[in-house]
Amino acid sequence: MRTILVLFLATLVFSCKETTVKKAVTMKEDVSVLANDSLNGRKTGSEGEKKAAKYIAKRFEDLGLQAKGTEGYFQKFTYKASKNPHQEAEFTSEENDPSTGIGAETGENVIAYLDNKAQNTVVIGAHYDHLGMGGESSLYREGEAIHNGADDNASGVAMMLHLADSLRFDSTQRPKNNNYLFIAFSGEEEGLLGSNYFVKNPTIDTKKVTYMINMDMVGRLNAKNTLAVYGVGTSPILKQTVNANAGNLNIAENESGVGPSDHTSFYLADIPVLHFFTGQHEDYHKPSDDTEKVNFTGMEIISNYIFSIIKDLDSQKKLPFRKTKNESEVVPDFKVTLGVVPDYLFSGKGMRIDGVSEDKPAQKAGLQKGDVVVKMGEYKVVDMMSYMKSLSKFEKGQTANVTVERDGELKEVEVTF
């Protein structure tokens, strides 16, 4: 199977032969290529990521989309990574720092355009980089291993390509009142680098962007059909549109335009955004995030849902931007970690744990997946923001009582950070 996928990748990336009839590429085929071991986890700037970028560019070309980067489909950028997780990386035009001799890293966005000769443009994006062999962001603690990132975020790129195919199809049914810009972002895992760079160095007039759609981890739709949609408060019409087209999906909506993915860069540039996300899972940032665990039937449902939203908004003029109520809230700095993966689909009071990292404070204290944290020390936890604010109050080595709801009962445990 691996040999077949490698040959498939090589054929699609490097073949210059044109065929008269091109068979439509499925989302499963796209994910299988992008999450193949041969790309070594697509770490920003790596050879694996460059191969992925060429593959995406070839897919754009085969779909008949215009190149809209600075070098064909590509928009390269250089940056110096920050060792401080609360400090942004610094973009630079220099490949080497003359004072230290340390080289800058290079990433590249892949950008294509569907020109409908319209006044406004919709941006549809997804990041294609991942963690490579692991590193500090990995939750795997058994040495180096390929982190294929099938859900994170080969799934989002595959869905973007699927939407591009649907939107360019010559039909009276397709939306034609907007242009569409498709961007595969590099450097998201390094701190939203690609989207940040694009917004600061756009290849189109961003004043004519009516809204932006972001898809990050859309490959694990659960049995309850729960889909998180962020940014519904960034324009007055979005909440109604999101819910009116939901069908059998259970929408966990969030008004905020700020979050840990590329839509944030556009929101901060006063552009309405919608971010789609099927939730974290036990394979998040681990080598086990592989193609065979992706729910492709669920991806079809979500892609059709997003397409229906695009069609619904097609008749609208440029959407007005609105700041969301928690836009001014600054995420606090942390000196400690609890060592859990939050359940971002949870809409109740508290912070529900969706995963527990090995050899971290939560595991040592006996906390489990499904526990809902309602209090940390003297601080009440009612949502993600209050959880983060509570966590920021503690110092390394400090011990605190943490109250969780488990199976309908409150349980108090002692946690040492």
C-alpha positions as CSV (number, residue, x, y, z in Angstrom):
1,M,0.0,0.0,0.0
2,R,2.8,2.4,0.9
3,T,4.6,1.7,-2.4
4,I,1.4,2.5,-4.3
5,L,0.9,5.8,-2.5
6,V,4.5,6.8,-3.1
7,L,4.2,6.1,-6.8
8,F,0.8,7.9,-6.8
9,L,2.5,11.0,-5.2
10,A,5.4,10.9,-7.6
11,T,3.0,10.6,-10.6
12,L,0.8,13.5,-9.5
13,V,3.6,15.8,-8.5
14,F,6.1,15.4,-11.2
15,S,4.3,14.2,-14.3
16,C,4.0,16.8,-17.0
17,K,1.8,14.8,-19.3
18,E,-1.7,16.1,-19.9
19,T,-4.6,13.7,-20.3
20,T,-7.7,14.6,-22.2
21,V,-10.0,13.4,-19.4
22,K,-9.0,13.8,-15.8
23,K,-10.7,11.7,-13.2
24,A,-11.9,13.7,-10.1
25,V,-9.6,13.2,-7.2
26,T,-11.4,12.2,-4.0
27,M,-10.8,13.7,-0.5
28,K,-9.6,10.2,0.6
29,E,-7.0,10.2,-2.2
30,D,-5.8,13.7,-1.2
31,V,-5.5,12.8,2.4
32,S,-3.7,9.5,1.6
33,V,-1.1,11.4,-0.4
34,L,-0.6,14.3,2.1
35,A,-0.5,12.0,5.1
36,N,1.8,9.4,3.6
37,D,5.0,8.5,5.4
38,S,7.0,9.6,2.4
39,L,6.4,13.3,3.3
40,N,7.8,12.8,6.8
41,G,5.1,14.8,8.6
42,R,5.3,18.0,6.4
43,K,7.2,20.1,8.9
44,T,7.4,23.7,7.9
45,G,10.4,24.2,5.5
46,S,11.2,20.6,5.2
47,E,11.5,18.6,2.0
48,G,8.3,16.8,2.9
49,E,6.4,20.0,3.1
50,K,7.9,21.2,-0.2
51,K,6.7,18.0,-1.9
52,A,3.2,18.6,-0.3
53,A,3.3,22.1,-1.7
54,K,4.1,20.9,-5.2
55,Y,1.3,18.3,-5.0
56,I,-1.3,21.0,-3.9
57,A,-0.1,23.3,-6.7
58,K,-0.5,20.5,-9.3
59,R,-4.0,19.9,-7.9
60,F,-4.8,23.6,-8.3
61,E,-3.4,23.5,-11.9
62,D,-5.5,20.5,-12.8
63,L,-8.6,22.2,-11.5
64,G,-7.9,25.0,-13.9
65,L,-7.4,27.6,-11.1
66,Q,-5.1,30.7,-11.7
67,A,-1.8,30.9,-9.9
68,K,-2.0,33.8,-7.3
69,G,1.2,33.5,-5.4
70,T,4.3,35.7,-5.9
71,E,6.1,32.9,-7.8
72,G,3.4,31.0,-9.7
73,Y,1.2,29.3,-7.1
74,F,3.8,29.8,-4.3
75,Q,4.3,32.6,-1.8
76,K,7.5,32.0,0.1
77,F,8.5,33.7,3.4
78,T,11.4,33.5,5.7
79,Y,11.2,33.7,9.5
80,K,13.1,33.2,12.7
81,A,11.3,30.9,15.1
82,S,10.8,32.2,18.6
83,K,11.8,30.0,21.6
84,N,9.2,31.8,23.7
85,P,5.8,30.2,23.1
86,H,4.1,33.5,23.9
87,Q,6.1,35.5,21.4
88,E,5.4,35.6,17.7
89,A,8.0,34.5,15.2
90,E,9.8,37.3,13.4
91,F,9.5,37.5,9.6
92,T,12.8,38.5,7.9
93,S,14.1,39.1,4.4
94,E,17.5,37.7,5.5
95,E,18.2,34.0,5.1
96,N,21.0,34.3,7.6
97,D,21.5,36.4,10.7
98,P,24.9,38.1,10.2
99,S,25.4,38.5,13.9
100,T,24.9,34.9,14.8
101,G,25.2,33.0,11.5
102,I,21.9,31.3,12.3
103,G,19.8,30.6,9.2
104,A,16.2,31.6,9.0
105,E,13.5,29.0,8.3
106,T,11.5,29.1,5.0
107,G,7.8,28.3,4.5
108,E,5.6,28.7,1.4
109,N,1.9,29.3,1.0
110,V,0.2,27.8,-2.0
111,I,-2.4,30.1,-3.5
112,A,-4.9,29.8,-6.4
113,Y,-7.7,31.9,-7.7
114,L,-11.1,31.4,-9.3
115,D,-11.9,34.6,-11.1
116,N,-15.6,35.1,-11.6
117,K,-15.1,38.8,-12.6
118,A,-16.9,39.7,-9.4
119,Q,-16.4,42.7,-7.1
120,N,-15.7,40.7,-3.9
121,T,-13.7,37.7,-3.1
122,V,-14.1,34.8,-0.6
123,V,-11.0,33.3,0.9
124,I,-11.0,29.6,1.6
125,G,-8.0,28.2,3.5
126,A,-6.5,25.3,5.4
127,H,-2.9,24.7,6.7
128,Y,-0.9,21.9,5.2
129,D,2.1,21.8,7.4
130,H,2.4,19.5,10.5
131,L,4.9,18.4,13.1
132,G,7.4,16.4,11.1
133,M,9.1,13.9,13.4
134,G,7.5,15.4,16.5
135,G,9.2,18.1,18.6
136,E,8.0,20.2,21.5
137,S,4.4,20.3,20.2
138,S,4.1,16.6,20.0
139,L,2.1,14.7,22.7
140,Y,4.1,11.5,21.9
141,R,6.8,10.7,24.4
142,E,8.5,7.7,23.0
143,G,11.1,9.3,20.7
144,E,11.0,10.5,17.2
145,A,8.3,9.2,14.8
146,I,6.5,10.5,11.7
147,H,3.5,12.6,12.6
148,N,1.4,12.3,9.4
149,G,-1.4,14.6,10.5
150,A,-4.2,13.0,8.5
151,D,-6.8,15.0,10.4
152,D,-4.4,17.8,11.3
153,N,-4.6,19.0,8.6
154,A,-4.6,16.9,5.5
155,S,-8.3,16.7,6.0
156,G,-8.7,20.5,5.8
157,V,-6.6,20.7,2.6
158,A,-8.5,17.9,1.0
159,M,-11.8,19.6,1.8
160,M,-10.5,22.9,0.4
161,L,-9.6,21.1,-2.9
162,H,-13.0,19.5,-2.9
163,L,-14.8,22.8,-2.5
164,A,-12.5,24.3,-5.2
165,D,-13.7,21.5,-7.6
166,S,-17.3,22.2,-6.7
167,L,-17.0,26.0,-7.1
168,R,-15.3,26.0,-10.4
169,F,-17.7,23.5,-12.0
170,D,-19.5,25.1,-14.9
171,S,-23.1,25.0,-13.9
172,T,-26.0,27.4,-13.4
173,Q,-26.1,26.1,-9.8
174,R,-22.7,27.2,-8.7
175,P,-22.1,30.5,-6.9
176,K,-20.8,33.1,-9.2
177,N,-21.3,36.4,-7.4
178,N,-17.9,36.2,-5.7
179,N,-14.4,35.3,-6.7
180,Y,-12.6,32.6,-4.7
181,L,-9.1,32.6,-3.4
182,F,-7.8,29.2,-2.1
183,I,-4.8,29.2,0.2
184,A,-2.9,26.2,1.7
185,F,-1.1,27.8,4.6
186,S,2.4,26.9,5.7
187,G,3.7,27.4,9.2
188,E,0.4,27.1,11.1
189,E,2.0,24.8,13.7
190,E,4.8,27.3,14.2
191,G,2.4,30.1,15.1
192,L,0.0,30.9,12.3
193,L,2.9,32.1,10.2
194,G,1.6,31.6,6.7
195,S,-1.8,33.2,7.3
196,N,-0.1,36.1,9.2
197,Y,2.3,36.6,6.3
198,F,-0.4,36.6,3.7
199,V,-2.5,39.1,5.5
200,K,0.5,41.4,5.7
201,N,1.6,40.7,2.2
202,P,-1.6,39.9,0.3
203,T,-1.6,38.9,-3.4
204,I,-5.1,40.4,-3.9
205,D,-6.8,43.5,-2.5
206,T,-8.0,42.3,1.0
207,K,-10.3,45.3,1.2
208,K,-12.5,43.4,-1.2
209,V,-12.5,40.1,0.8
210,T,-16.1,39.6,2.0
211,Y,-15.3,36.7,4.4
212,M,-12.8,33.9,5.1
213,I,-13.5,30.2,5.6
214,N,-10.9,28.1,7.5
215,M,-10.9,24.3,7.9
216,D,-8.6,22.8,10.5
217,M,-9.1,19.2,11.6
218,V,-12.4,18.4,9.9
219,G,-11.8,14.6,9.5
220,R,-13.2,13.2,12.7
221,L,-17.0,13.9,12.7
222,N,-18.3,11.9,15.7
223,A,-21.4,9.7,16.0
224,K,-23.5,12.7,17.2
225,N,-22.5,14.7,14.1
226,T,-21.1,17.5,16.2
227,L,-19.3,20.2,14.3
228,A,-17.7,23.3,15.9
229,V,-18.1,26.5,14.0
230,Y,-16.2,29.5,15.3
231,G,-16.6,33.1,14.2
232,V,-20.4,33.2,13.9
233,G,-20.3,36.6,15.7
234,T,-17.9,38.3,13.2
235,S,-20.7,39.4,10.9
236,P,-24.4,39.9,11.8
237,I,-25.7,37.4,9.2
238,L,-23.4,34.5,9.9
239,K,-25.1,33.0,12.9
240,Q,-28.4,32.7,11.0
241,T,-26.7,31.2,7.9
242,V,-24.7,28.7,9.8
243,N,-27.7,27.3,11.6
244,A,-30.1,27.5,8.7
245,N,-28.0,25.2,6.6
246,A,-27.0,22.7,9.4
247,G,-29.3,19.9,8.3
248,N,-28.5,16.8,10.5
249,L,-25.3,18.4,11.9
250,N,-25.3,19.4,15.6
251,I,-23.5,22.8,15.5
252,A,-21.4,23.8,18.5
253,E,-21.2,27.5,17.7
254,N,-18.7,30.1,19.0
255,E,-18.9,33.8,18.3
256,S,-15.3,34.6,18.7
257,G,-13.1,35.2,15.7
258,V,-10.0,34.4,17.7
259,G,-8.7,30.9,18.0
260,P,-5.6,28.7,17.5
261,S,-5.8,28.5,13.7
262,D,-5.4,30.6,10.6
263,H,-8.8,32.3,10.6
264,T,-7.4,34.5,13.5
265,S,-5.0,36.3,11.2
266,F,-7.9,37.4,9.0
267,Y,-10.2,38.3,11.9
268,L,-7.4,40.6,13.2
269,A,-7.5,42.3,9.8
270,D,-11.2,43.1,10.2
271,I,-12.4,40.3,7.9
272,P,-15.4,38.1,8.9
273,V,-14.4,34.5,9.5
274,L,-15.9,31.0,9.9
275,H,-13.7,28.2,11.2
276,F,-14.8,24.6,11.0
277,F,-13.5,21.9,13.4
278,T,-14.6,18.4,14.4
279,G,-12.8,18.3,17.7
280,Q,-9.6,17.0,19.2
281,H,-9.0,13.3,19.9
282,E,-6.6,10.8,21.4
283,D,-4.4,10.9,18.2
284,Y,-4.0,14.7,18.2
285,H,-0.3,15.6,17.7
286,K,0.7,12.0,17.8
287,P,2.1,9.6,15.1
288,S,-1.3,7.7,15.2
289,D,-3.1,10.5,13.4
290,D,-3.3,8.4,10.2
291,T,-5.5,8.2,7.1
292,E,-7.4,5.0,8.2
293,K,-8.9,6.9,11.2
294,V,-10.4,9.7,9.1
295,N,-14.2,9.7,8.7
296,F,-14.5,10.4,5.0
297,T,-18.3,10.1,5.0
298,G,-18.3,12.8,7.6
299,M,-16.0,14.9,5.5
300,E,-18.5,14.7,2.6
301,I,-21.3,15.9,4.9
302,I,-19.2,18.8,6.2
303,S,-18.0,19.8,2.7
304,N,-21.6,19.8,1.4
305,Y,-22.6,21.9,4.4
306,I,-19.9,24.5,3.8
307,F,-20.8,24.6,0.1
308,S,-24.5,25.3,1.1
309,I,-23.3,28.2,3.3
310,I,-21.2,29.6,0.4
311,K,-24.3,29.4,-1.9
312,D,-26.5,31.0,0.7
313,L,-24.1,33.9,1.1
314,D,-23.5,34.3,-2.6
315,S,-26.4,36.8,-3.0
316,Q,-25.1,39.0,-0.2
317,K,-23.1,42.1,-0.7
318,K,-19.7,42.4,1.1
319,L,-20.4,41.2,4.6
320,P,-20.0,43.9,7.4
321,F,-17.3,43.0,10.0
322,R,-18.1,42.9,13.7
323,K,-15.8,42.5,16.6
324,T,-16.7,39.7,18.9
325,K,-17.4,40.2,22.6
326,N,-14.3,38.4,23.8
327,E,-12.0,40.0,21.2
328,S,-10.3,42.1,23.8
329,E,-9.6,39.2,26.2
330,V,-5.9,38.4,26.2
331,V,-5.0,34.7,26.6
332,P,-3.0,34.6,29.9
333,D,0.6,33.4,30.1
334,F,1.1,30.0,31.8
335,K,3.9,28.9,34.0
336,V,2.4,25.4,34.5
337,T,0.3,22.9,32.6
338,L,-2.3,20.5,33.7
339,G,-1.5,18.1,30.9
340,V,-4.9,17.6,29.3
341,V,-6.5,18.0,25.9
342,P,-9.7,20.1,26.3
343,D,-12.9,19.1,24.6
344,Y,-13.6,22.1,22.3
345,L,-17.0,20.7,21.3
346,F,-18.2,20.8,24.9
347,S,-20.9,23.5,25.4
348,G,-21.7,22.9,29.1
349,K,-20.3,24.7,32.1
350,G,-16.7,23.9,32.9
351,M,-13.8,22.4,30.9
352,R,-14.3,18.8,29.8
353,I,-11.2,16.8,29.4
354,D,-10.9,15.0,26.0
355,G,-7.5,13.4,26.6
356,V,-4.8,13.1,29.3
357,S,-1.1,13.3,28.5
358,E,1.2,10.7,30.0
359,D,3.4,11.6,33.0
360,K,1.7,15.0,33.5
361,P,0.0,16.5,36.6
362,A,-3.5,15.4,35.5
363,Q,-2.6,11.8,35.0
364,K,-0.6,11.6,38.2
365,A,-3.7,13.0,40.1
366,G,-6.0,10.5,38.5
367,L,-7.9,12.8,36.2
368,Q,-9.6,11.0,33.3
369,K,-11.0,11.6,29.9
370,G,-14.6,12.9,30.3
371,D,-14.0,14.6,33.6
372,V,-15.3,18.2,33.6
373,V,-13.1,20.6,35.6
374,V,-15.4,23.1,37.5
375,K,-12.9,24.5,40.0
376,M,-9.1,24.9,40.4
377,G,-8.1,25.9,43.8
378,E,-10.3,28.8,44.7
379,Y,-11.1,29.7,41.1
380,K,-14.3,28.6,39.4
381,V,-14.1,27.2,35.9
382,V,-17.2,27.8,33.7
383,D,-15.6,27.8,30.2
384,M,-12.2,27.6,28.4
385,M,-11.3,31.2,29.1
386,S,-11.9,30.9,32.9
387,Y,-10.0,27.6,32.8
388,M,-7.0,29.3,31.2
389,K,-7.2,32.3,33.6
390,S,-7.3,29.9,36.6
391,L,-4.4,27.9,35.3
392,S,-2.3,31.1,35.0
393,K,-2.6,31.7,38.7
394,F,-0.4,28.7,39.7
395,E,3.4,28.4,40.0
396,K,5.5,25.3,39.2
397,G,5.7,23.0,42.2
398,Q,2.5,24.4,43.7
399,T,-0.2,22.0,44.9
400,A,-4.0,22.8,44.5
401,N,-7.3,21.0,44.9
402,V,-9.1,20.5,41.6
403,T,-12.8,19.7,41.5
404,V,-14.2,17.8,38.6
405,E,-17.6,16.4,37.7
406,R,-17.4,12.7,36.9
407,D,-20.5,10.6,36.2
408,G,-22.8,13.2,37.7
409,E,-20.8,13.5,40.9
410,L,-18.3,16.0,42.1
411,K,-14.8,14.7,42.9
412,E,-11.9,16.6,44.4
413,V,-8.3,15.6,43.6
414,E,-5.0,17.1,44.6
415,V,-2.8,18.2,41.7
416,T,0.9,19.2,41.9
417,F,1.9,21.4,39.0
